[in-house]
Amino acid sequence: MKSIDVNLAVWKWEGIVLAGGTSADFKAFAKRHIDADIETGAHAAGHAYVEYGKPWLLWVESLSDLPSLAHEALHVAAGVLEGRGCEYNKGSEEAFTYTMEHIIRATLAAKKWQKVVA
């Protein structure tokens, strides 16, 4: 797996985007790096994990799978904003979409991916 750090500065919440490897690798990474016990399905193209007080995590099997990246980025955006007391509604929709967009743009623009052993 490879990783990059993504800072959602406006929400004062940092996270890690992981790419490659397997769902089991993601689960092992979460346990070792943020002491999170994550339930993952047998096969998935991505996962997201958000818990207040810990870095959020987003994993995709492949960065070329943009639908899965968008799907997981929305899970992260929802978890982060809800953790800050923002409920999804017509008035807050832009906050959710801009946060999701920031995660995706930062992920795709990353030049220095770190190699990680799950």
Buried (B, 14 or more C-beta within 10 A) or exposed (E): BBBBEBEBEEBEBEBBBBBBBBBEBBBBBBEEBBEBEBEBEEEBBBBBBBBEEBBBBBBBBEBEBEEBBBBBBBBBBBBBBBBBEBEEEEEEEEBBEEBBEBBBEBBEEBEEBEEBEB
